[in-house]
Amino acid sequence: MEHPRFEQHCLLLAPRTSGAERIPIFGLTPVERTVLAFRRAGVREFLLAGDPSAVSAAQATLRSGPCRGVRVRACEYSLPVLRRGERFWIARTDCHYDRRLIVRFVESARQACGSVAAVDLRRDAVISHPGAANVALWSRGAAFATPSTGTTGALRRAGRGLVSPDGVLTGLAVGTATLARALEELAPDPRGLERALALVAERELVESFGVAEPWQELETDADVTLARRKVLAGAVGFSDGVVARHLNRPISRRITERLLSRNVKPWQVSVTVFLLSLAAGAGFAIGHAAAGGCLAQLASVLDGVDGELARVRYQDSPFGGVYDALLDRVGDAVVIGGMTLYAWLTGAGHVAVALGFAAVAGSSLSMLVKEKYGTQFQRTYTDDREGLFRWLLLGRDGRLFLALVAGVTGQVVPVLAYLAIGTHLHAGLRIYRIRTEAIGA
């Protein structure tokens, strides 16, 4: 079936609020974060409608800062540009949406044919978002399947005070000409979106999209504090290993939160991590294994900070990813080289050299297999898909943690042997899993 064409329009609804949504969160207001996320997803033009004072404030914000080059114009609730048969995106200016939520919503909602409402169906959603409109669904097995949350249902009712609601509206939606006309009819109503969706649901199917990522409506200063925490939580990378998730991230997020108030650039942190890796290798090479191991683990912790800074500020870029990955690979080689020289000097001889070369080659394979998977299959390879094998500590975070263990205990040769053999076996396992996936596709 051919789906209706999308015009690159996003309607930003600006209701009358207390003004909490105008408070910057780490330098960017929620509406700026929403616009930048939709821009990353390919949306090019934005329309502002709603309360005149809220529209003026949002428009003034978007005319400066990182959104000053974005096409944004205010309009009345009369939306002729959205009534030509094309579908359009809808978002509220008084909500924070995780960037991953917007990207996944755009990617998944393109497959639907009519209107779509993003609904938080998690058990605590109604309690966690008391200011949001509730929704009731016809059936959770009837309508719209998403890769990560399963199948949700078609919208039956939307509004405040529903008995036994299934979830809450997030303010994200895909609109059709029918929804545009409903918004026009309800123009003076500050709850126009929820009423318009309920009205359209009486006439045609409104599919629901299950939300799994953080979001937050902004009405009070307490909501802004919650949104700050959710912005930091959303800055975590997609493919963290076990050590990064349970040890490094709790520390790196605290460091990131403090650096966000300072003019520290992500590339500066990347260079610092690289220099710490060089120092760790040098520490092993001159016989100070404990110092080398501690520096390697410190580099591992800070390795998450540059990405977090970039994602929070929307400064991440394809070149930044390549730049950071290359520095990481060179840093890894230096650390393993230092461990190899330490093992040589402590009497391991030619065995240390052989293990060191194998460990360097195996650590490069870890990234190569994942990158080639992403290129060929057009999706990210995450360590979660490996089940219990992710506990082998053979990702970058695990390897640097093992360098810490080797330095503190002095058991450098056994760690080199584990890395030399384990990284190659791990790469072989990944290739086998990818081959199985390709055959089954």
VOGU-3710 file (C-alpha; in Angstrom, 3 decimals, decimal comma):
1> mehprfeqhc> 0,000/0,000/0,000  1,280/3,446/-0,839  1,295/5,715/2,185  0,246/9,375/2,010  3,142/11,691/1,325  4,577/13,735/4,177  5,144/17,419/3,709  8,084/18,471/5,852  5,883/20,418/8,271  5,736/20,161/12,033
11> lllaprtsga> 2,969/22,017/13,868  4,199/23,277/17,248  1,272/23,846/19,597  1,969/26,531/22,205  -0,710/26,527/24,935  -1,006/29,143/27,650  1,183/27,971/30,557  3,034/29,228/33,609  6,178/29,826/31,560  8,166/26,899/32,959
21> eripifgltp> 8,803/25,677/29,406  10,827/28,841/28,704  13,488/27,928/31,269  16,617/26,647/29,479  17,692/23,105/30,303  21,475/22,951/29,951  21,400/25,928/27,615  18,474/24,867/25,400  14,762/25,390/25,985  12,413/22,423/25,439
31> vertvlafrr> 11,056/23,873/22,180  14,611/24,205/20,837  15,323/20,581/21,749  12,123/19,477/20,018  12,914/21,416/16,844  16,516/20,176/16,730  15,363/16,567/17,200  12,813/16,854/14,378  15,486/18,462/12,211  17,710/15,441/12,827
41> agvrefllag> 14,778/13,277/11,700  14,439/15,192/8,415  11,657/17,727/9,145  12,434/21,081/7,560  9,597/23,559/8,281  7,829/24,436/11,527  4,555/26,216/12,189  3,649/27,798/15,545  0,036/28,042/16,683  -1,722/28,534/19,993
51> dpsavsaaqa> -1,841/31,212/22,667  -0,496/34,460/21,110  1,886/35,245/23,979  3,208/31,672/24,060  3,643/31,692/20,267  5,531/34,997/20,388  7,823/33,727/23,134  8,553/30,472/21,293  9,159/32,304/18,021  11,587/34,719/19,696
61> tlrsgpcrgv> 13,466/31,780/21,210  13,724/29,943/17,891  14,989/33,016/16,051  18,201/32,960/18,061  20,649/30,312/19,181  21,088/26,982/17,372  17,634/27,196/15,711  18,087/30,598/14,086  18,515/29,043/10,626  15,368/26,892/10,908
71> rvraceyslp> 12,241/27,869/8,959  9,703/28,783/11,646  6,605/30,900/11,174  3,619/31,705/13,323  0,160/30,962/11,981  -3,444/31,016/13,084  -5,293/27,793/13,775  -6,481/28,106/10,188  -4,058/25,676/8,633  -4,607/25,586/4,869
81> vlrrgerfwi> -1,062/24,325/4,305  -1,968/21,245/6,365  -5,278/20,537/4,615  -3,972/19,512/1,219  -3,955/15,786/1,911  -0,419/15,484/3,245  0,154/14,402/6,800  2,096/16,547/9,249  3,837/16,193/12,597  2,509/17,708/15,825
91> artdchydrr> 4,412/18,501/19,031  3,779/20,671/22,061  6,159/23,442/23,035  5,592/22,913/26,763  6,962/19,353/26,861  10,445/17,891/26,879  10,808/14,928/24,521  13,815/12,646/24,518  15,562/12,934/21,169  15,430/9,158/20,705
101> livrfvesar> 11,648/9,271/21,178  11,224/11,788/18,359  13,557/9,919/16,004  11,844/6,577/16,650  8,406/8,176/16,366  9,228/9,716/12,992  10,729/6,488/11,666  7,835/4,292/12,828  4,901/6,638/12,159  5,825/6,949/8,486
111> qacgsvaavd> 4,500/3,410/8,066  1,008/4,320/9,288  -1,689/5,536/6,910  -3,759/7,875/9,085  -3,480/9,896/12,262  -1,190/8,620/15,001  -0,974/9,667/18,668  2,097/8,939/20,796  0,824/7,404/24,031  2,714/6,499/27,194
121> lrrdavishp> 1,305/3,102/28,173  3,733/2,332/30,993  2,188/1,312/34,299  3,183/4,454/36,173  2,416/6,887/33,340  -0,877/8,212/34,729  0,645/8,820/38,166  3,936/10,228/36,815  2,209/12,708/34,472  -0,807/14,074/36,388
131> gaanvalwsr> -1,148/17,075/34,074  -1,380/15,064/30,861  -4,585/13,955/29,149  -5,602/10,320/29,627  -6,480/7,942/26,818  -8,476/4,757/26,425  -7,698/2,304/23,619  -9,967/-0,093/21,784  -7,478/-2,949/21,792  -3,756/-3,266/22,304
141> gaafatpstg> -3,613/-5,831/19,531  -5,489/-3,948/16,858  -3,438/-1,226/15,335  0,129/-0,158/15,289  3,205/-2,315/15,849  6,509/-0,721/16,836  9,842/-2,572/16,935  10,660/-1,866/20,563  7,353/-1,635/22,396  5,222/-4,197/20,611
151> ttgalrragr> 1,689/-3,679/19,389  -0,574/-0,979/20,805  -4,194/-0,188/20,012  -6,465/2,302/18,326  -7,531/5,442/20,199  -11,056/5,228/21,643  -11,287/8,248/23,931  -8,999/11,058/25,104  -9,545/13,544/27,905  -9,182/14,282/31,605
161> glvspdgvlt> -10,634/12,099/34,333  -11,186/8,902/32,337  -12,038/5,830/34,371  -9,313/3,141/34,135  -7,282/4,852/31,410  -4,768/2,847/29,391  -2,176/5,635/29,317  -1,556/9,324/28,738  -1,082/11,503/25,675  2,414/12,891/25,247
171> glavgtatla> 1,506/15,684/22,835  3,309/14,056/19,907  1,103/13,114/16,984  0,786/12,692/13,244  -2,038/14,741/11,789  -4,173/14,403/8,683  -6,472/16,907/6,975  -9,258/15,668/9,260  -7,223/16,462/12,348  -6,270/19,879/10,917
181> raleelapdp> -9,964/20,735/10,501  -10,702/19,529/14,036  -7,953/21,758/15,414  -9,476/24,708/13,545  -12,879/24,019/15,082  -11,383/23,882/18,586  -8,982/26,799/18,136  -9,852/28,718/21,319  -9,632/25,592/23,482  -6,310/25,269/25,364
191> rgleralalv> -6,871/21,506/25,350  -7,429/21,545/21,618  -5,122/18,649/20,713  -6,656/16,071/23,028  -10,204/17,137/22,088  -9,318/17,129/18,387  -7,860/13,616/18,630  -10,971/12,421/20,469  -13,151/14,009/17,793  -11,204/12,418/14,941
201> aerelvesfg> -11,254/9,034/16,721  -15,069/9,107/16,431  -14,809/9,424/12,644  -11,759/7,399/11,648  -8,958/5,241/13,001  -6,373/7,009/15,154  -3,492/4,651/15,754  -1,392/4,797/18,903  2,371/4,681/19,197  3,810/3,210/22,392
211> vaepwqelet> 6,312/5,527/24,084  9,297/3,916/25,791  11,611/6,925/26,162  11,590/9,766/28,749  9,376/12,812/28,292  8,052/15,460/30,639  5,309/18,083/30,542  6,479/21,398/32,023  4,172/23,307/34,331  6,240/23,929/37,480
221> dadvtlarrk> 9,856/24,328/38,539  9,719/20,745/39,841  8,859/19,595/36,312  11,914/21,442/35,005  14,096/19,618/37,547  12,654/16,286/36,390  13,262/17,278/32,775  16,920/18,030/33,555  17,341/14,509/34,913  15,648/13,042/31,854
231> vlagavgfsd> 17,866/15,050/29,498  20,925/13,570/31,202  19,401/10,086/31,121  18,738/10,501/27,392  22,369/11,410/26,737  23,536/7,868/27,433  24,882/5,997/24,419  22,942/3,255/22,649  25,493/0,448/22,997  26,956/0,623/26,484
241> gvvarhlnrp> 28,728/-2,441/27,788  28,294/-3,879/31,261  31,096/-1,858/32,874  30,025/1,372/31,176  26,401/0,925/32,220  26,874/-0,087/35,837  30,157/1,600/36,803  31,202/4,312/34,366  27,887/6,012/33,526  26,847/6,892/37,098
251> isrriterll> 30,192/8,703/37,439  30,352/10,209/33,955  26,832/11,673/34,212  27,841/13,577/37,350  30,928/14,911/35,593  28,868/15,846/32,532  26,311/17,706/34,647  29,058/19,888/36,085  30,812/20,478/32,778  27,577/21,547/31,077
261> srnvkpwqvs> 27,679/24,824/33,003  31,176/25,496/31,688  32,430/26,171/28,193  33,946/22,734/27,725  33,747/21,321/24,201  33,200/17,608/23,500  36,359/17,452/21,356  38,387/18,741/24,308  37,177/15,831/26,421  37,998/13,408/23,577
271> vtvfllslaa> 41,570/14,729/23,447  41,831/14,460/27,249  40,714/10,827/27,091  43,316/10,178/24,374  46,089/11,772/26,456  45,046/9,715/29,487  45,264/6,563/27,347  48,775/7,562/26,258  49,706/8,180/29,904  48,228/4,789/30,879
281> gagfaighaa> 50,347/3,042/28,238  53,422/4,937/29,367  52,712/4,009/32,979  52,698/0,310/32,106  55,786/0,698/29,897  57,938/2,247/32,645  56,896/-0,329/35,222  54,167/1,561/37,115  51,403/-0,914/36,326  49,007/0,221/39,059
291> aggclaqlas> 49,188/3,844/37,879  48,746/2,713/34,278  45,662/0,669/35,151  44,070/3,515/37,112  44,684/5,969/34,259  43,165/3,499/31,780  39,985/3,233/33,888  39,845/7,020/34,302  40,038/7,331/30,509  37,190/4,805/30,250
301> vldgvdgela> 34,984/6,856/32,584  35,703/10,135/30,772  35,150/8,431/27,415  31,428/8,688/28,074  31,528/12,380/28,925  32,315/13,715/25,440  29,357/11,875/23,913  27,037/12,974/26,718  28,068/16,606/26,325  27,551/16,443/22,567
311> rvryqdspfg> 24,127/14,791/22,775  22,820/17,112/25,506  23,882/20,181/23,504  22,989/18,709/20,096  26,620/19,121/19,037  27,103/15,508/17,968  27,940/14,929/14,314  29,090/12,090/12,020  32,594/13,581/11,899  32,692/13,776/15,703
321> gvydalldrv> 31,844/10,080/15,888  34,639/9,168/13,462  37,118/11,453/15,238  36,300/9,984/18,645  36,413/6,381/17,390  39,843/6,833/15,798  41,291/8,366/18,959  39,830/5,487/20,970  41,421/2,869/18,713  44,846/4,490/18,910
331> gdavviggmt> 44,476/4,867/22,672  43,560/1,193/23,045  46,606/0,149/21,034  48,874/2,295/23,216  47,458/0,826/26,439  47,881/-2,743/25,178  51,345/-1,857/23,869  52,326/-0,562/27,294  50,998/-3,730/28,940  52,965/-5,809/26,427
341> lyawltgagh> 56,203/-3,946/27,190  55,571/-4,355/30,925  55,093/-8,112/30,467  58,288/-8,268/28,376  60,315/-6,436/31,011  58,999/-8,705/33,769  60,248/-11,825/31,967  57,410/-12,995/29,715  59,640/-12,689/26,634  58,361/-13,444/23,138
351> vavalgfaav> 55,061/-14,776/24,505  54,188/-11,246/25,643  54,877/-9,866/22,158  52,664/-12,484/20,505  49,844/-11,920/22,990  50,136/-8,145/22,619  49,868/-8,241/18,827  46,874/-10,595/19,041  45,174/-8,404/21,654  45,590/-5,262/19,523
361> agsslsmlvk> 44,168/-7,023/16,470  41,252/-8,445/18,457  40,329/-5,107/20,050  40,099/-3,543/16,572  37,826/-6,384/15,417  35,307/-5,487/18,110  34,607/-2,108/16,528  34,997/-3,312/12,939  32,289/-5,986/13,200  29,810/-3,570/14,815
371> ekygtqfqrt> 30,522/-0,802/12,314  30,158/-3,123/9,318  26,910/-4,458/10,774  25,579/-0,920/11,057  26,607/-0,151/7,476  25,131/-3,279/5,937  21,974/-3,680/8,048  21,247/0,034/8,661  20,789/-0,370/12,413  22,941/-0,226/15,526
381> ytddreglfr> 24,524/-3,383/16,903  23,935/-3,326/20,666  25,587/-5,527/23,254  22,192/-6,454/24,721  21,589/-8,810/21,811  24,496/-10,991/23,003  22,817/-12,148/26,192  25,181/-13,507/28,816  28,179/-13,089/26,480  28,145/-9,338/27,180
391> wlllgrdgrl> 29,515/-10,187/30,654  32,792/-11,357/29,089  34,103/-7,745/29,360  35,504/-7,705/25,832  34,058/-4,367/24,715  36,140/-1,220/25,079  34,829/-0,453/28,560  35,527/-4,037/29,627  39,037/-4,072/28,139  40,055/-0,890/29,959
401> flalvagvtg> 38,565/-2,237/33,183  40,652/-5,393/32,708  43,695/-3,132/32,258  42,885/-1,712/35,700  42,660/-5,247/37,127  45,966/-6,184/35,472  47,699/-3,084/36,798  46,442/-3,422/40,379  47,069/-7,171/40,653  50,205/-7,315/38,492
411> qvvpvlayla> 48,685/-10,166/36,431  49,360/-8,513/33,098  50,210/-11,652/31,101  46,972/-13,523/31,976  44,929/-10,426/31,051  46,783/-10,100/27,736  46,131/-13,771/27,041  42,445/-13,347/27,830  42,194/-10,330/25,520  44,184/-12,023/22,756
421> igthlhaglr> 42,005/-15,130/22,693  38,706/-13,735/23,903  38,413/-10,813/21,480  38,879/-13,090/18,466  36,388/-15,649/19,745  33,967/-12,843/20,538  34,293/-11,432/17,010  33,684/-14,904/15,605  30,555/-15,255/17,742  29,253/-11,908/16,501
431> iyrirteaig> 29,865/-12,889/12,884  27,986/-16,164/13,459  25,035/-14,309/14,991  24,991/-11,799/12,137  25,090/-14,625/9,569  22,183/-16,347/11,343  20,225/-13,093/11,340  20,938/-12,504/7,638  19,814/-16,009/6,693  16,631/-15,718/8,744
441> a> 15,738/-12,288/7,335
//
